[in-house]
Amino acid sequence: MYLSIIYTLQRVYFEVKYKRKGELRMAINYQGTFAKMKEAGITTYRIRKEKIVSEGTLQSLREGKPVSTEIIERLCLLLKCTPNDLMKIEP
């Protein structure tokens, strides 16, 4: 239930707050994910090859589009970190 509430709140915030030029964007920046991957020596190729995350999901992370908490969990387990290490809220 907790994850459902988080997802719902993310979705509502996303839909209401971040419409720019017809494109929806979230206030969450996932660039920490790519920095953490580089630190750990893990490439996006490896993540795709091992089917941890799809290319489409990686692209969503690059573009700051919403991703599920399941994806965040997978990346946290792989990179041995917390969600705070992977994302930050931008004003």
Stockholm file with secondary structure:
# STOCKHOLM 1.0

chainA/1-91         MYLSIIYTLQRVYFEVKYKRKGELRMAINYQGTFAKMKEAGITTYRIRKEKIVSEGTLQSLREGKPVSTEIIERLCLLLKCTPNDLMKIEP
#=GR chainA/1-91 SS CHHHHHHHHHHHHHHHHCEETTEECCSEECHHHHHHHHHHTCCHHHHHHTTSSCHHHHHHHHHTCCCCHHHHHHHHHHHTCCHHHHCEECC
#=GC SS_cons        CHHHHHHHHHHHHHHHHCEETTEECCSEECHHHHHHHHHHTCCHHHHHHTTSSCHHHHHHHHHTCCCCHHHHHHHHHHHTCCHHHHCEECC
//
